[in-house]
Amino acid sequence: MSDKTIEEMTFEEAMAELEAVVDQLDRGDVALDESIKLYERGALLKKTLRKKTQRG
């Protein structure tokens, strides 16, 4: 994950991180608590990406 907050990320950075989150979840090799954290992070990234596309 990036050191930047989600709001500080460019569209491209947020999309790349979302793709990484999805890949990790798809592999299924993370513990349940980590999966929940990844899912929550992915949801925030998706929300931010949606806002960025609506603005521009």
Secondary structure, DSSP 8 states (H G I E B T S, - for coil): --SS-GGGS-HHHHHHHHHHHHHHHHHT-S-HHHHHHHHHHHHHHHHHHHHHHHH-
